Amino acid sequence: MDIKEARAAICDVCHKMWQLGWVAANDGNVTLKVGEDRFLATPTGVSKSFITPEMLILIDGRGQVLEAEGSYRPSSEIKMHLRCYELRPDVGAVVHAHPPTATGYAVAGLPMDAYSMIETVIAIGSVPLTPYSTPSTDEVPEAISPYLPDHDVLLLQNHGALTVGCDLTTAYYRMETLELWAKISLTAHLLGGAKEIPRPQIDKLLDLRENYYHVTGRHPGYRKYSEPETAE
Protein backbone atom coordinates (compact mmCIF):
# COMPACT_ATOMS: atom_id res chain seq x y z
CA MET A 1 0.00 0.00 0.00
CA ASP A 2 1.08 3.59 -0.54
CA ILE A 3 1.72 5.97 2.34
CA LYS A 4 -1.81 7.44 2.23
CA GLU A 5 -3.38 3.99 2.43
CA ALA A 6 -0.95 3.04 5.23
CA ARG A 7 -1.99 6.04 7.30
CA ALA A 8 -5.67 5.24 6.79
CA ALA A 9 -5.13 1.58 7.73
CA ILE A 10 -3.42 2.49 11.01
CA CYS A 11 -6.25 4.84 11.92
CA ASP A 12 -8.78 2.11 11.17
CA VAL A 13 -7.00 -0.33 13.50
CA CYS A 14 -6.70 2.31 16.23
CA HIS A 15 -10.42 3.09 16.06
CA LYS A 16 -11.30 -0.61 16.17
CA MET A 17 -9.11 -1.14 19.25
CA TRP A 18 -10.82 1.72 21.06
CA GLN A 19 -14.30 0.53 20.07
CA LEU A 20 -13.50 -2.97 21.34
CA GLY A 21 -12.33 -1.57 24.69
CA TRP A 22 -8.73 -2.68 24.27
CA VAL A 23 -7.38 0.81 25.05
CA ALA A 24 -8.47 3.68 27.28
CA ALA A 25 -7.37 7.32 27.32
CA ASN A 26 -3.97 7.41 25.57
CA ASP A 27 -3.17 3.69 25.92
CA GLY A 28 -1.69 1.52 23.18
CA ASN A 29 0.38 2.14 20.10
CA VAL A 30 0.68 0.89 16.52
CA THR A 31 3.54 0.93 14.02
CA LEU A 32 3.75 -0.09 10.38
CA LYS A 33 6.82 -0.56 8.19
CA VAL A 34 6.42 1.54 5.05
CA GLY A 35 9.89 1.29 3.52
CA GLU A 36 13.51 0.47 4.17
CA ASP A 37 14.24 1.86 7.65
CA ARG A 38 10.95 3.77 7.55
CA PHE A 39 8.03 3.30 9.94
CA LEU A 40 4.75 5.06 10.64
CA ALA A 41 3.95 5.37 14.35
CA THR A 42 1.00 6.58 16.39
CA PRO A 43 1.65 9.72 18.46
CA THR A 44 1.95 9.87 22.22
CA GLY A 45 -0.75 11.59 24.25
CA VAL A 46 -3.64 10.99 21.83
CA SER A 47 -6.59 8.64 22.33
CA LYS A 48 -6.82 5.97 19.65
CA SER A 49 -10.42 7.07 19.11
CA PHE A 50 -9.21 10.49 17.93
CA ILE A 51 -6.29 9.43 15.72
CA THR A 52 -6.31 10.94 12.22
CA PRO A 53 -3.90 10.22 9.33
CA GLU A 54 -1.99 13.50 9.61
CA MET A 55 -1.18 12.81 13.28
CA LEU A 56 0.94 9.77 12.41
CA ILE A 57 4.70 10.20 12.57
CA LEU A 58 7.34 8.89 10.17
CA ILE A 59 10.42 7.59 11.99
CA ASP A 60 13.54 5.61 11.20
CA GLY A 61 14.84 2.44 12.84
CA ARG A 62 16.53 4.43 15.60
CA GLY A 63 13.30 6.17 16.52
CA GLN A 64 14.37 9.49 15.01
CA VAL A 65 11.49 11.61 13.72
CA LEU A 66 11.65 12.16 9.96
CA GLU A 67 8.23 13.72 9.39
CA ALA A 68 5.68 14.95 11.93
CA GLU A 69 2.76 17.35 11.97
CA GLY A 70 3.17 20.11 14.55
CA SER A 71 4.37 18.87 17.93
CA TYR A 72 3.32 15.23 17.56
CA ARG A 73 5.94 12.74 18.72
CA PRO A 74 6.02 8.93 18.90
CA SER A 75 5.25 7.08 22.11
CA SER A 76 8.13 6.32 24.44
CA GLU A 77 7.15 2.67 23.89
CA ILE A 78 8.57 2.93 20.38
CA LYS A 79 11.69 1.13 21.63
CA MET A 80 9.61 -2.02 22.06
CA HIS A 81 8.32 -1.78 18.50
CA LEU A 82 11.71 -1.15 16.99
CA ARG A 83 13.18 -4.17 18.77
CA CYS A 84 10.57 -6.33 17.04
CA TYR A 85 11.62 -5.04 13.61
CA GLU A 86 15.30 -5.37 14.51
CA LEU A 87 15.08 -9.03 15.55
CA ARG A 88 12.42 -10.11 13.09
CA PRO A 89 12.98 -9.02 9.47
CA ASP A 90 9.70 -10.73 8.58
CA VAL A 91 7.69 -8.32 10.75
CA GLY A 92 5.84 -5.54 8.94
CA ALA A 93 3.63 -4.23 11.76
CA VAL A 94 3.42 -4.19 15.56
CA VAL A 95 0.35 -3.65 17.75
CA HIS A 96 0.36 -2.97 21.50
CA ALA A 97 -2.89 -2.82 23.47
CA HIS A 98 -4.51 -3.71 26.79
CA PRO A 99 -7.33 -6.13 25.86
CA PRO A 100 -9.02 -6.65 29.25
CA THR A 101 -9.22 -10.43 29.53
CA ALA A 102 -5.77 -11.15 28.11
CA THR A 103 -4.31 -8.35 30.21
CA GLY A 104 -6.01 -9.95 33.20
CA TYR A 105 -3.80 -12.97 32.64
CA ALA A 106 -0.75 -10.69 32.42
CA VAL A 107 -1.71 -8.91 35.65
CA ALA A 108 -2.29 -12.25 37.38
CA GLY A 109 1.16 -13.39 36.28
CA LEU A 110 -0.23 -16.21 34.12
CA PRO A 111 1.04 -17.13 30.65
CA MET A 112 -1.46 -18.50 28.16
CA ASP A 113 0.55 -21.58 27.35
CA ALA A 114 -2.14 -24.26 27.01
CA TYR A 115 -2.70 -25.91 23.63
CA SER A 116 -6.43 -26.20 24.18
CA MET A 117 -8.26 -24.56 21.27
CA ILE A 118 -7.86 -25.64 17.65
CA GLU A 119 -7.91 -22.16 16.10
CA THR A 120 -5.35 -20.70 18.47
CA VAL A 121 -3.02 -23.69 18.14
CA ILE A 122 -2.93 -22.98 14.40
CA ALA A 123 -2.87 -19.18 14.57
CA ILE A 124 -0.55 -18.29 17.44
CA GLY A 125 0.40 -21.26 19.63
CA SER A 126 1.23 -20.67 23.27
CA VAL A 127 1.62 -17.12 24.54
CA PRO A 128 4.42 -16.46 27.05
CA LEU A 129 4.45 -13.93 29.86
CA THR A 130 7.48 -11.65 29.55
CA PRO A 131 9.21 -10.35 32.71
CA TYR A 132 8.07 -7.14 34.36
CA SER A 133 9.70 -4.05 32.85
CA THR A 134 9.29 -0.33 33.39
CA PRO A 135 7.48 1.36 30.47
CA SER A 136 9.47 3.70 28.23
CA THR A 137 12.81 2.27 29.40
CA ASP A 138 15.23 -0.12 27.72
CA GLU A 139 13.95 -2.78 30.13
CA VAL A 140 10.96 -3.37 27.84
CA PRO A 141 12.80 -4.32 24.63
CA GLU A 142 15.25 -6.37 26.68
CA ALA A 143 12.38 -8.23 28.34
CA ILE A 144 10.69 -9.21 25.07
CA SER A 145 13.81 -10.04 23.05
CA PRO A 146 14.25 -13.67 24.18
CA TYR A 147 10.68 -14.49 23.13
CA LEU A 148 10.54 -12.89 19.69
CA PRO A 149 12.36 -15.64 17.77
CA ASP A 150 9.53 -18.12 18.46
CA HIS A 151 6.45 -16.03 19.23
CA ASP A 152 4.24 -13.55 17.40
CA VAL A 153 2.10 -12.83 20.47
CA LEU A 154 3.35 -11.85 23.94
CA LEU A 155 1.78 -10.99 27.26
CA LEU A 156 3.63 -8.19 29.07
CA GLN A 157 3.59 -8.74 32.82
CA ASN A 158 1.36 -6.23 34.66
CA HIS A 159 1.02 -4.31 31.41
CA GLY A 160 -0.82 -5.66 28.35
CA ALA A 161 -0.17 -7.52 25.12
CA LEU A 162 2.02 -7.22 22.04
CA THR A 163 1.46 -8.75 18.60
CA VAL A 164 3.51 -8.71 15.41
CA GLY A 165 2.66 -9.64 11.85
CA CYS A 166 3.89 -9.54 8.29
CA ASP A 167 1.35 -6.76 7.76
CA LEU A 168 -0.98 -4.63 9.86
CA THR A 169 -4.06 -6.79 9.35
CA THR A 170 -2.20 -9.88 10.54
CA ALA A 171 -0.86 -8.14 13.67
CA TYR A 172 -4.35 -6.82 14.46
CA TYR A 173 -6.01 -10.22 13.90
CA ARG A 174 -3.53 -11.82 16.29
CA MET A 175 -4.61 -9.39 19.00
CA GLU A 176 -8.24 -10.29 18.27
CA THR A 177 -7.41 -13.99 18.48
CA LEU A 178 -5.55 -13.50 21.76
CA GLU A 179 -8.43 -11.68 23.45
CA LEU A 180 -11.08 -14.16 22.29
CA TRP A 181 -8.91 -17.06 23.47
CA ALA A 182 -8.43 -15.35 26.83
CA LYS A 183 -12.21 -15.02 27.24
CA ILE A 184 -12.76 -18.66 26.30
CA SER A 185 -9.93 -19.82 28.59
CA LEU A 186 -11.40 -17.90 31.51
CA THR A 187 -14.81 -19.45 30.85
CA ALA A 188 -13.22 -22.91 30.65
CA HIS A 189 -11.50 -22.27 33.98
CA LEU A 190 -14.86 -21.45 35.58
CA LEU A 191 -16.24 -24.70 34.18
CA GLY A 192 -13.49 -26.85 35.65
CA GLY A 193 -10.47 -26.16 33.46
CA ALA A 194 -9.45 -26.38 29.80
CA LYS A 195 -8.57 -29.78 28.34
CA GLU A 196 -5.36 -29.79 26.33
CA ILE A 197 -5.35 -31.26 22.84
CA PRO A 198 -3.28 -34.49 22.64
CA ARG A 199 0.17 -34.16 21.14
CA PRO A 200 -0.53 -36.21 17.95
CA GLN A 201 -3.46 -33.93 17.17
CA ILE A 202 -1.32 -30.84 17.77
CA ASP A 203 1.18 -32.15 15.22
CA LYS A 204 -1.64 -32.47 12.69
CA LEU A 205 -2.75 -28.91 13.36
CA LEU A 206 0.80 -27.64 12.86
CA ASP A 207 0.90 -29.49 9.54
CA LEU A 208 -2.32 -27.72 8.58
CA ARG A 209 -0.80 -24.38 9.57
CA GLU A 210 2.24 -24.89 7.37
CA ASN A 211 0.89 -26.84 4.41
CA TYR A 212 -2.77 -25.88 4.07
CA TYR A 213 -3.45 -22.53 5.72
CA HIS A 214 0.03 -21.12 4.95
CA VAL A 215 0.08 -19.04 8.13
CA THR A 216 2.98 -16.59 8.25
CA GLY A 217 5.16 -15.83 11.25
CA ARG A 218 6.69 -17.93 14.00
CA HIS A 219 5.18 -20.66 16.17
CA PRO A 220 6.63 -22.08 19.41
CA GLY A 221 4.96 -25.42 18.79
CA TYR A 222 7.46 -26.39 16.13
CA ARG A 223 10.14 -26.52 18.80
CA LYS A 224 7.99 -27.70 21.70
CA TYR A 225 6.40 -30.62 19.90
CA SER A 226 9.16 -31.74 17.55
CA GLU A 227 11.74 -32.68 20.16
CA PRO A 228 12.10 -36.48 20.54
CA GLU A 229 10.87 -37.94 23.78
CA THR A 230 13.63 -39.31 25.98
CA ALA A 231 13.32 -42.80 27.40
CA GLU A 232 12.98 -43.17 31.14
DOVEXVO-993891 format. One record per residue (C-alpha): x, y, z; residue in three letters; residue number from 1. Coordinates in pm, 1 decimal, decimal comma. Example, Ala and Ser with C-alpha at 12.3 -4.5 7.8 and 13.67 -1.06 7.14 Angstrom:
{pt {1230,0 -450,0 780,0} Ala 1},
{pt {1367,0 -106,0 714,0} Ser 2},
//
This chain:
{pt {0,0 0,0 0,0} Met 1},
{pt {107,9 359,3 -54,3} Asp 2},
{pt {171,6 597,5 234,4} Ile 3},
{pt {-180,7 744,1 222,7} Lys 4},
{pt {-337,6 399,0 242,6} Glu 5},
{pt {-95,2 303,7 522,8} Ala 6},
{pt {-199,3 604,2 729,9} Arg 7},
{pt {-567,1 524,2 679,1} Ala 8},
{pt {-513,0 157,8 773,2} Ala 9},
{pt {-341,6 249,0 1100,8} Ile 10},
{pt {-624,5 483,8 1192,4} Cys 11},
{pt {-878,5 211,0 1116,9} Asp 12},
{pt {-699,5 -32,9 1349,7} Val 13},
{pt {-670,1 231,0 1623,2} Cys 14},
{pt {-1041,7 309,2 1605,5} His 15},
{pt {-1130,2 -61,3 1617,2} Lys 16},
{pt {-910,7 -114,0 1924,8} Met 17},
{pt {-1082,1 172,1 2105,9} Trp 18},
{pt {-1429,7 52,7 2006,6} Gln 19},
{pt {-1350,1 -296,7 2134,4} Leu 20},
{pt {-1232,7 -157,3 2469,3} Gly 21},
{pt {-872,9 -267,9 2427,3} Trp 22},
{pt {-738,4 80,7 2505,1} Val 23},
{pt {-846,7 368,1 2728,5} Ala 24},
{pt {-736,6 731,5 2732,0} Ala 25},
{pt {-397,5 741,3 2556,9} Asn 26},
{pt {-316,9 368,8 2591,7} Asp 27},
{pt {-169,3 151,6 2318,1} Gly 28},
{pt {37,5 213,9 2009,5} Asn 29},
{pt {68,2 89,3 1652,1} Val 30},
{pt {354,5 93,5 1402,3} Thr 31},
{pt {375,2 -9,0 1038,0} Leu 32},
{pt {681,6 -55,7 819,0} Lys 33},
{pt {641,9 154,5 505,1} Val 34},
{pt {988,9 128,9 351,8} Gly 35},
{pt {1351,4 47,1 417,1} Glu 36},
{pt {1424,2 185,6 765,4} Asp 37},
{pt {1094,7 377,0 754,6} Arg 38},
{pt {802,9 329,8 993,6} Phe 39},
{pt {474,8 505,6 1063,7} Leu 40},
{pt {394,8 536,6 1434,6} Ala 41},
{pt {100,4 657,8 1639,4} Thr 42},
{pt {165,4 972,3 1845,9} Pro 43},
{pt {195,0 986,7 2221,7} Thr 44},
{pt {-75,3 1158,6 2424,9} Gly 45},
{pt {-363,9 1099,5 2183,2} Val 46},
{pt {-659,2 863,8 2232,8} Ser 47},
{pt {-681,8 597,4 1965,3} Lys 48},
{pt {-1042,3 707,3 1910,6} Ser 49},
{pt {-921,0 1049,5 1793,0} Phe 50},
{pt {-629,1 942,7 1571,7} Ile 51},
{pt {-630,6 1093,6 1221,8} Thr 52},
{pt {-389,6 1022,3 933,2} Pro 53},
{pt {-199,1 1349,9 961,1} Glu 54},
{pt {-117,7 1280,9 1328,5} Met 55},
{pt {94,1 976,7 1241,2} Leu 56},
{pt {470,1 1020,1 1256,6} Ile 57},
{pt {733,7 888,7 1016,8} Leu 58},
{pt {1042,2 759,4 1199,1} Ile 59},
{pt {1353,7 560,6 1119,6} Asp 60},
{pt {1484,5 243,6 1284,1} Gly 61},
{pt {1653,1 443,3 1560,4} Arg 62},
{pt {1329,7 617,1 1651,8} Gly 63},
{pt {1436,7 948,9 1500,9} Gln 64},
{pt {1148,8 1161,1 1372,2} Val 65},
{pt {1164,5 1215,7 995,9} Leu 66},
{pt {823,0 1372,5 938,7} Glu 67},
{pt {568,1 1494,8 1192,6} Ala 68},
{pt {276,2 1734,6 1197,1} Glu 69},
{pt {317,2 2010,7 1454,7} Gly 70},
{pt {437,5 1887,0 1792,7} Ser 71},
{pt {331,5 1523,3 1756,3} Tyr 72},
{pt {593,8 1273,7 1871,7} Arg 73},
{pt {601,6 893,3 1890,3} Pro 74},
{pt {525,2 708,1 2210,5} Ser 75},
{pt {812,6 632,2 2443,8} Ser 76},
{pt {715,3 266,6 2389,3} Glu 77},
{pt {856,9 293,0 2037,8} Ile 78},
{pt {1169,4 113,1 2163,3} Lys 79},
{pt {960,6 -201,7 2206,1} Met 80},
{pt {831,7 -178,5 1849,8} His 81},
{pt {1171,3 -115,3 1698,7} Leu 82},
{pt {1318,1 -416,7 1876,7} Arg 83},
{pt {1056,6 -633,3 1703,9} Cys 84},
{pt {1161,7 -504,3 1361,0} Tyr 85},
{pt {1529,9 -537,2 1450,7} Glu 86},
{pt {1508,5 -903,0 1554,9} Leu 87},
{pt {1241,6 -1011,2 1309,4} Arg 88},
{pt {1298,3 -902,4 947,0} Pro 89},
{pt {969,9 -1073,2 857,7} Asp 90},
{pt {769,2 -831,5 1075,3} Val 91},
{pt {584,0 -554,1 894,5} Gly 92},
{pt {362,6 -423,0 1175,9} Ala 93},
{pt {342,2 -418,7 1555,8} Val 94},
{pt {34,8 -364,5 1775,2} Val 95},
{pt {36,2 -296,5 2149,7} His 96},
{pt {-289,3 -281,8 2346,6} Ala 97},
{pt {-451,2 -370,9 2678,6} His 98},
{pt {-733,0 -612,6 2585,8} Pro 99},
{pt {-902,4 -664,8 2924,6} Pro 100},
{pt {-921,5 -1043,2 2953,5} Thr 101},
{pt {-577,4 -1115,5 2810,6} Ala 102},
{pt {-431,5 -835,2 3020,7} Thr 103},
{pt {-601,2 -994,7 3319,6} Gly 104},
{pt {-379,7 -1297,3 3264,4} Tyr 105},
{pt {-75,0 -1068,6 3241,7} Ala 106},
{pt {-171,3 -890,5 3564,6} Val 107},
{pt {-229,3 -1224,5 3738,1} Ala 108},
{pt {116,3 -1339,1 3627,9} Gly 109},
{pt {-22,7 -1620,6 3412,3} Leu 110},
{pt {104,1 -1713,4 3064,9} Pro 111},
{pt {-146,4 -1849,6 2816,0} Met 112},
{pt {54,6 -2158,2 2735,0} Asp 113},
{pt {-214,1 -2426,0 2700,5} Ala 114},
{pt {-270,3 -2591,2 2362,7} Tyr 115},
{pt {-643,2 -2619,6 2418,1} Ser 116},
{pt {-826,1 -2455,7 2126,8} Met 117},
{pt {-786,0 -2564,0 1764,6} Ile 118},
{pt {-791,3 -2216,4 1609,5} Glu 119},
{pt {-534,6 -2070,1 1847,1} Thr 120},
{pt {-302,3 -2368,8 1814,2} Val 121},
{pt {-293,1 -2297,5 1440,3} Ile 122},
{pt {-287,4 -1918,0 1456,6} Ala 123},
{pt {-54,5 -1828,8 1744,3} Ile 124},
{pt {39,9 -2125,9 1962,7} Gly 125},
{pt {122,7 -2067,0 2326,7} Ser 126},
{pt {161,8 -1711,6 2453,8} Val 127},
{pt {442,3 -1646,4 2705,1} Pro 128},
{pt {445,1 -1392,7 2985,7} Leu 129},
{pt {747,7 -1165,0 2954,5} Thr 130},
{pt {920,6 -1035,0 3271,0} Pro 131},
{pt {806,5 -713,9 3435,5} Tyr 132},
{pt {970,4 -405,1 3284,8} Ser 133},
{pt {928,9 -32,7 3338,9} Thr 134},
{pt {747,7 135,7 3047,5} Pro 135},
{pt {946,8 370,4 2822,8} Ser 136},
{pt {1281,1 227,5 2939,7} Thr 137},
{pt {1522,5 -12,4 2772,0} Asp 138},
{pt {1394,8 -278,1 3013,1} Glu 139},
{pt {1096,1 -336,8 2784,0} Val 140},
{pt {1279,7 -431,7 2462,8} Pro 141},
{pt {1525,4 -636,6 2667,8} Glu 142},
{pt {1237,5 -823,4 2833,8} Ala 143},
{pt {1068,6 -920,8 2507,2} Ile 144},
{pt {1381,1 -1003,6 2305,0} Ser 145},
{pt {1425,4 -1367,0 2418,1} Pro 146},
{pt {1068,1 -1449,0 2312,9} Tyr 147},
{pt {1054,3 -1288,7 1969,5} Leu 148},
{pt {1235,7 -1564,1 1776,8} Pro 149},
{pt {953,4 -1812,4 1846,5} Asp 150},
{pt {644,9 -1602,8 1923,3} His 151},
{pt {424,3 -1354,8 1739,7} Asp 152},
{pt {209,9 -1283,1 2047,3} Val 153},
{pt {334,9 -1185,3 2393,5} Leu 154},
{pt {178,4 -1099,0 2726,3} Leu 155},
{pt {363,4 -818,7 2907,1} Leu 156},
{pt {358,7 -874,1 3282,1} Gln 157},
{pt {135,6 -622,6 3465,8} Asn 158},
{pt {101,8 -430,7 3140,9} His 159},
{pt {-81,9 -565,7 2835,4} Gly 160},
{pt {-17,0 -751,9 2512,1} Ala 161},
{pt {202,3 -722,4 2203,6} Leu 162},
{pt {145,9 -875,3 1859,9} Thr 163},
{pt {351,5 -871,3 1541,2} Val 164},
{pt {265,8 -964,1 1185,4} Gly 165},
{pt {389,0 -953,7 828,7} Cys 166},
{pt {135,3 -675,7 776,0} Asp 167},
{pt {-98,0 -462,9 985,9} Leu 168},
{pt {-405,7 -678,5 934,9} Thr 169},
{pt {-220,4 -988,2 1054,3} Thr 170},
{pt {-86,5 -814,3 1366,7} Ala 171},
{pt {-435,4 -682,1 1445,7} Tyr 172},
{pt {-601,1 -1022,3 1389,7} Tyr 173},
{pt {-352,9 -1181,9 1629,2} Arg 174},
{pt {-460,7 -938,6 1900,3} Met 175},
{pt {-824,4 -1028,8 1827,3} Glu 176},
{pt {-740,9 -1399,4 1848,0} Thr 177},
{pt {-555,2 -1350,1 2176,0} Leu 178},
{pt {-843,5 -1168,1 2345,0} Glu 179},
{pt {-1107,6 -1416,2 2228,8} Leu 180},
{pt {-891,5 -1705,8 2346,7} Trp 181},
{pt {-843,1 -1535,4 2683,2} Ala 182},
{pt {-1220,9 -1501,9 2724,3} Lys 183},
{pt {-1275,7 -1866,3 2629,8} Ile 184},
{pt {-993,2 -1982,0 2858,7} Ser 185},
{pt {-1140,3 -1790,3 3151,4} Leu 186},
{pt {-1480,9 -1945,3 3085,5} Thr 187},
{pt {-1322,1 -2290,5 3065,2} Ala 188},
{pt {-1150,2 -2227,0 3398,0} His 189},
{pt {-1486,1 -2145,4 3557,6} Leu 190},
{pt {-1623,6 -2470,1 3417,8} Leu 191},
{pt {-1349,1 -2684,5 3564,9} Gly 192},
{pt {-1046,9 -2615,9 3345,7} Gly 193},
{pt {-944,9 -2637,9 2980,5} Ala 194},
{pt {-856,8 -2977,9 2833,5} Lys 195},
{pt {-536,4 -2978,7 2632,6} Glu 196},
{pt {-535,5 -3125,9 2284,1} Ile 197},
{pt {-327,8 -3449,2 2263,7} Pro 198},
{pt {17,1 -3416,4 2113,6} Arg 199},
{pt {-52,9 -3620,6 1795,4} Pro 200},
{pt {-346,3 -3393,1 1717,3} Gln 201},
{pt {-132,5 -3084,2 1776,6} Ile 202},
{pt {118,0 -3214,7 1521,8} Asp 203},
{pt {-164,1 -3247,2 1268,8} Lys 204},
{pt {-274,9 -2891,2 1336,1} Leu 205},
{pt {80,0 -2764,0 1286,0} Leu 206},
{pt {90,3 -2948,5 954,3} Asp 207},
{pt {-231,6 -2771,8 857,6} Leu 208},
{pt {-80,1 -2437,7 956,7} Arg 209},
{pt {223,7 -2489,1 737,2} Glu 210},
{pt {88,8 -2684,2 440,6} Asn 211},
{pt {-277,3 -2588,2 407,0} Tyr 212},
{pt {-345,4 -2253,3 572,2} Tyr 213},
{pt {3,1 -2112,0 494,7} His 214},
{pt {8,2 -1903,9 813,3} Val 215},
{pt {297,7 -1658,7 825,5} Thr 216},
{pt {516,3 -1582,7 1125,0} Gly 217},
{pt {668,7 -1793,0 1400,2} Arg 218},
{pt {518,0 -2065,8 1617,3} His 219},
{pt {662,9 -2207,8 1941,3} Pro 220},
{pt {496,3 -2541,6 1878,9} Gly 221},
{pt {746,4 -2639,0 1613,1} Tyr 222},
{pt {1014,1 -2651,8 1880,0} Arg 223},
{pt {799,4 -2769,9 2169,7} Lys 224},
{pt {640,2 -3062,2 1989,9} Tyr 225},
{pt {916,1 -3173,7 1754,6} Ser 226},
{pt {1173,7 -3268,4 2015,6} Glu 227},
{pt {1210,2 -3648,5 2054,2} Pro 228},
{pt {1086,9 -3793,7 2378,0} Glu 229},
{pt {1362,7 -3930,8 2597,9} Thr 230},
{pt {1331,7 -4280,0 2739,6} Ala 231},
{pt {1297,8 -4317,0 3114,3} Glu 232},
//
